[in-house]
Every structure is written in structure tokens, then in C-alpha cells.
Amino acid sequence: MNSLPDKLPIVPFPRPVRGGITLPGSKSITNRALILAALSSRAITLQGALFSRDTQLMVSALHNLGFAVETDETARTIRVTGCGGEIPVREARIDVGNAGTVARFLTAFVCLRPDGVYHFDGDEAMRRRPINALLDALATQGATANARNLPFTLKTAGLPGGTIEIAASESSQSLSALLLVAPHAKSPMTVRLRGGTVSRPFVGMTERMVQQFAAAPANYAIEGDTTAASYFAALAIVTRSQITVRNFVGLESLQGDAEFCRLLVGHGLLHLEGAILSAGSGRPGVTADFNDFSDTFLTLAALAPVLDGPTRITGIAHTRRQETDRVAGAARELRKLGQHVVETEDALEIHPRPLTPDVEIETYDDHRFAMSFAILGCRDLRGDGRPWLTIRHPACCAKTFPAFFDLLERLRVGSYG
């Protein structure tokens, strides 16, 4: 990704395009695969892996814990030599940045060591994100932490096994963290969910990947990121374009966020033929519960102003405790754009109004704000190709999609890769 300014005016698409892009690998799958490869008893090569800040933090942490990890960004491969459920280094410092998967997965992962001392810290935003439920669950296995949120030092005692309960109402990642390591406990471990969980498809993804890695494959292919695909689905609608999204596995993906494209197709907003995404024949408002695929709710929220009726998004209360309060942030930015927004604890209702030009979108250091609202900015609002929407701190996309703005510009000018 080229260096980006602190404020990036989005140049609209003056006309529909017919072009193609290649999706990056899934962050969710890459970081799970890194953990599962490290748990294996052989070297495993991850193919089509994502190279972004979140995955680089995971690779760095595995290095610090004593694992051999070889990366080739050009070939998009990562080779991890597993240690059969052992953690080589007894004491280490682990920087989790603002990556929930890194923080939660590694907290459970290091507990496999019977005598470990691990110092966890991360970005200021990550210090506000919940991890106490996972620490409480691991305490029943003998682990002790000197704080209930980052930063903390974790002293580990191995995983004796048995039944372990976890409350995952704020993040399914805590449940996934336990499922990843459960097969390596000293005795059979049963993970029991206390109450409900959000983003349930991510738990299903974890369970399926644990089964896949049980066969200790020499190579493992990472799917293209379906959350990233949501932006190009929205772009097709905003600009009335036809976009070929290579590395898109479609609606049968391991990833629950494939539901976003299914939702748009069901409402006639999007036409999907294999990897080709094109605008549908209608633009109705959408009402949907996003609890299971909440990483895409901002994509729909930013698309809502160009739809023909109100959009109601529910099931998103837990996103108030992600990279930022995404519900409040979305309401704030949409109002700046002239939209009528009704905000409740768990929902947003967006009534489209004429868009207000010359607006700067605050991203709150949250990659999903930057990408979602950039797509809206691709609409040629004035009809003359002049930018009318500016994204603040666009470089936050490095978290999961470093090349996003490069790909967007290449589509606009017709330089397809």
C-alpha cells in the first residue's frame, strides 16, 4: 500500500466500471490457521495468507514464543513449524495491538504451558475491549492474571481439562480461543457456553478448522476475505458497476460474513454470478438482524443513504465494544452526511435524505469505518467527478486490508490487476 495522507479525498467513479480485483486472504481464517499450525506436530504452509497488521502481530507473537515461522509476502505463504501442543518459551512479552483474535487466541494458547509467565499489552483501544470472561474461564484451569483487562501478566499452569464454562455474550472470540486449544488439554476438555454468544458463525468456522487441522495437512489454503468482499458488493451498487472479485469463494464460505452478499441478493440489490458482482434491479431499504455477521453492518449503514427507503439494522449492541463504539460512530457520521438516524442500544434505523457534500468522515482508528464510507464516497454526487467526501486516517485499513485504497483507485481508472 502506498503511503496515505491523514485526510484522503475520495475521487468518485464518473461512470460504471467493469473490472476486477483480487481479495486478500481472510484475517479470521489466517489467524486461526496460524494458531492451529503452531499446535500441530509438523510444518504446515498456509497458502493465500493475509499479510496485514493483525496477522503480522500474530506471527510476531509466535516468534516471541519460540516458534519457527517463515513468511513470503510475495507468494502470500506462511510456513509454521508446530510443536505438538507445546509452548517453547517460558516467558515472553506479547503485543496484541488492536487485534481481538491475537489477544484472545494467544491468551488461551499460552495456557498450554504448565509454568509460563506471559506479559500481554496492546493499543489503547484494545485495553478497553473485553477479555475478562476468558480470563475467568482460564482461572478454573489454574491460570492467574494480575488484571482483568490489558495490560496483564498471565501465569499459566497447563490445561488439566474437564468441563470449562465461558460467557461469550460480548465476543465469540473467547469461545473460539478455548475451542482451538481444547484438543491439547491433558485430559478431555468440554467447553460449555454460559448464556448466548454473538457472531455464532465464527464459532462454527473454528470448529470446522479444528477438524481440518486434525489431519495435519502439509498445506492449507486460506479463503478470500468475505468481509472485504462486502465493500465491493456495495461498490457495485453505489456505482452501478460490474466487478469480478477473484479469490471470492461465494456463499458456501467457511466465513459467516458471506451472509451479507446473500442478504443483498435476496433484496434485489445485488446480482451474483460466480465471482461477478453487479448492481441489482432495485434499491429497497433493508431490515435485518446482523448479530451473526456484524462486521458487515457498517457496509450496509454507509450504503443506506443511496437506497430508496429506510434501513433498519439490529443485533449490533456488542459492536459498541469493538475497535470503537461502532453503533454511535455510525450514527454520528451518517448525521454529518445529512441522514436521519434513530439510534438505540442494539439498532440503527437510517432514513435516507439528500447527502451533504464536503464532509470529513472520522474513522476512530477503525478500518471498517474507513472502507465502508469510502465506498459511499465513490458515488459521483455532484456529477462532475469532484470529491465530496474525505476519509480521515485512512491508513487504519492496514489492520486487515492494506491494499484497499490502491485497489479502489485501480478500479476507478480502469487499471485492473
N, C-alpha and C positions, 0 to 999 in steps of 0.2 A: 504494500500500500504506500502510495506517495504520501509525503508529509502533508498534513491538513492544517488549515488555519484555525484559529479559535472560533471564528464565525464563518460558516460556509453558505453562501447564497446558492440555492438550488436552481439550476437552469432548467426551465420547463422543456418538455418534449413538444416541439411545434407541430408535430404530426404523428399519427400512429406509426409504430415500427413493427417490422418482422425480423426478429433477431434471436440470438441465443446466448446463454451464459452457462457456466458450469458451477453447480452448487459446491460449497465447501462440505467437508465431512461433518457429521453430526457431533456437536460438542458433548451431548449427553451420552452417546454411544462411545465416543473416543475415551472419555474419562472413565467410564465403566470398564471398557476394554483394557485400559492401562492397569487398573486395579486387578482385574481377573488374570491378565497375563503375568503380573508380578506374583500372583498366588499360585500359578501353575508350576509344574515341575520340569519345564523345558523352556526353550527360547521360542517366542511367538512373534511373528511380524504382523503388525497392523497395517493394512493397505487402505489408501484413501483417507488417512487420518487427518483430522483438523489440526492446523497449526494456528493457534491464537493465544491470547494471554491466559485464558483459563486452562488450556491443555498444557501450555508451557509451564505453568505453576505446578501442575500435577507431575510432569516429567522432572522438574527440578526437585520436587519433594521426594520422588522415588530415588533420584540420585543421592540426595542427602541421607536417605535411609539405607543406602548401600547397594542398591540395585543397578545392574548394568543396563543402561538404556541408550540405544543408538538411534539417532534421528536423521532423516534425509528429507528436508522440506521440499526440495525439487521433485523428488519421487513420491512425496506425501506418504512416506512409510516411517514407522517407529518399531524398532525391534527391542523387545523386553525379554531379559533372561529371568525366568521365575525362580523362586527359591522354595517352592513346595509348601507355602504357608508360613515360612519363617521370615522374620524381620531381621536383616543382618546387623543393623546398627542399633546399639542400646540407647543412645541419647542423641537427639537431633533437634534443630530448630526448623520449624515448618512455616513458611509464609503462604497463606491461602489467598492473599489478595482480596478480591471481592467475589470469589468463586464458591458458591454453596456446595457444589459437588466435591470440590477439593477439601473444604473444611469438614464436611460431614463424613465423606467416604474414608478419608485418612484418619479421622478420629477413631472410627471403629477398626480400621485396618491395623493400626499400630498396637491395638489391644491384644493382638495375637502374640506379642512378645511378653513373656512372663515377668520380666524385670526391667521394663523400659521407662525412660523419662523423656517426654517429648514436650517441647515448648511451642505452642501454637499462637500465631498472631496473624492479622490481616489488615486490610484497609479499614478506615473509619466506618464506612458503610457496613462492612461485614461485621464489625463489632456490635452493631445494632440488630443483626439478624439472629433469629432463634437457633440455639443449639443445645439448650438446657435439657430438653426432653431426651435427646440422645445420650447426654452425659448421665442423666438419671438412670437410663436403661443399662448403660455400661457399668454403672456403680454396682449393680446387682451381680456383675461378673467379677467384681473386685477392683475395678479401675477407680482411681481417685483423682479429681481435678480440684485445683485451688480456686476456681471461679466458675460461674455458671454461664459465662459468655466469654468471647475473645477479649483480651488475651488470657490464656490459661496454660498451666503446666499440668500434663496428664501423666500420672504414674500408673503403669499397666501391670496386670497380674495374669495375663493369659486369658483365654476364654474357656472356662470349665464346661460350658454348655448347659443343657437343661432348657427350661422354658424362660424366655426373656420377653417382657412386655415393653411396648413402645407407644407413646402417644404421638401421632403424626398429623394432628389436625392443622398444623401450620406449614409443614413441609413433608412431602413424601420422601425426600432425600434421606431423612433419618431412618425410615423403614428400609429403604434400598441399601443404606450403608450396612445394616445388620444382615440383610439377605446375602450380600456379597461375601461376607466373611463366615457366615454360619456353617458352611460345609467344612471349615477348617478348625472348628472348635474341638476341644479334647474329647468330648462326648457329644452325641447328637443334640443339636440345638433346634428348638422350636421357637420361632418368632411370632408372637401374638400381638395383634393390633388392638390397642385400647381406644375405643371410640372410632371415629371415621378418619379418612385421610383425604387430602386434596391431590389432584393430578394423578389419579389412580393408574392411568395407562403407563406412567413411568415405572411404577412398581411391576407391572406386567412385563415391561421391557427388561427390567433387572432379572426377573425370574427366568425369562427365556434365554438371556445371555449367560446366566449361570449354567443352564443346561447345555448351551452350545460349547462353552469352555470346558465343561466336564470331560469332553472328548480330547482335550489338549491339542487343538488344531495347530499346525505349523504356521498357517496364515489365517488371518481373519479380516474380512472386508467390512469397512465402515460405510454405512449408508450415507447418502447425501442428507443434509440437514433440512427436514421438512418445515421447521420453524422459519428458516431462511427462505424456503420456497414461498411462504405466505406473503412475503414482500413483493415477489414478482407476480404472484396471483393478483395482488392488489394493484400493482403497476399496470397489468393488462387491462384492468377495469378502469382505472383512472385515465389512461391514455388511449383506450380502445385499441390496444395493440395485440399482437400475437407473439408470444415469447416461448422459445424452446428452452426448457430447463433440464440440461444434461445432469446426470447423476441423481435424478429425482426418481425414487422407486415407486411413487404413486400411493394409492390409498391403502395398500396392503403392508405398509411400512411397519417396522418394529415401533416406530415413534407415534405416540398418540396425537401429536400435532398435525398429522395427516388429516384429522377430522376437520381442520379449518377449510381445506380445499373442498372436502365433501360438503360442508355447510354452504359454501358459496355456490357450488354446483347445484345443490338442492334448491336454492333460491333463484336460480336462473341468472345469477351474476357472472358466473364463470363457466366456460366450456373447457372441458379437459379431455384431450385425446392423446393417450400415452404421456409423453413428456411435453406436449404442446399445450400451453395455457393461453386462452384468448377470452376476450370480453364476451359475456353472455348477451342475451337479447333484452334483458330488463335490468332495472336498478332499484329494486324494492328495498326498503329498510329491513333490518334483520333483528329478530328476537331470539336469543339463545343463551343457554347456560354454559359458561366457559370453565366450570370448575375442573374438568378433566384435561383441558388444553389451554390453560390460562396464559401461557407465554405468547399466544397469538391474539389476545384480546385487544392489545394496543394497535395491532394492524387493522382490525375492524373499526376501532374507535377513530383512527385517523382517516379511514375510508368513509366513515359515516356522513361527513359533510357533502359528499357528491352523490349520495343516494337520494331517492325520491320520497322517502318517508322516514319516520322516526326509527331509531335503532335502540334496542334495549339489551344490555349485556349484564348478565347476572353470574353469581357464583365466583366472585373475584375478591372477596374480603381478604383472603390470605395474601393477595399481591400487595397489600399495604405494607407488608414486612419483607419485601424482596429488595432489589438493589436500592429502591426508594419506595415511597408510598405511590404506587402506580395509579391507583384509583384517583386520589386527589390531584396528582400531577396531570393526568389525562384531562380531568375536568378543567383544571386551570388553563392548560394550553388551548383546549378547544374553545373556551370562552374568549381567550385573546383573539381567536380566529373568527369571532362573531357568532359562535354557535350557542344555542340554548341547551344547557346541560342540567339534568336533575341528578344529583349525586346522593346515594345512600351508602351505608356501610358496606353493602355487598353488591352494589349495582351502579351502572351508569345508564341514563336514558338521554340520547342525543337527538335533538330536533334540528334538522339542517336549516341553516339560514345562509344568505349570501356571504361568501368568505371575505374576511377583512384582509386586504393586502398589507405588505410591508411589516410583517410580523417576525419577530425572533422567537424561535422555539427553544425553550430551556430543556436540556436533556437530563439534568440531575445526575450526570455521570452514568447514565443508564443507556446501554446500547439499543434497547428496544424503542425508546423514545426517538433516538436519532434516526433509526432506519424507518420506522413507521411514518413519522411526519415528513421525512424526506420524500417518500412516495407521494404523499399528498402534494408536495411542492412541485412535482413533475407535471401537474396539470397546468396547461397554458391559460392561466386565469385571465390575463389581460388580452390574450390573442395576438401578442407581438413577440413572444419568446423571452420577455424580460423577467428576471427573477422577482418573485414577490414574497418568498418565504426563506428565512435564513435559519440554519441549524447551528446552535451553539455547541462547542466542544465535540465536534463530530468524531474525533479520534477515539472516543469511548467505544466505538464499534470494534476496536481491536480485541475486545473481550471474547467475541465469538465469530466475527466476520470481518477480518482486517481489510479485505479487498472490496467491501461493499460499494463504496463511493466510486472506486475505479470502474467496477462493472456497470454501475448505473450510468456513468458518463460514456462508457464504450457503447452501451445500448443506444443512448441518445444520439451519438454522432454516427452510428452505423458501423463501428469498428468491432466486429464480433469475434470472440475467441472461442 
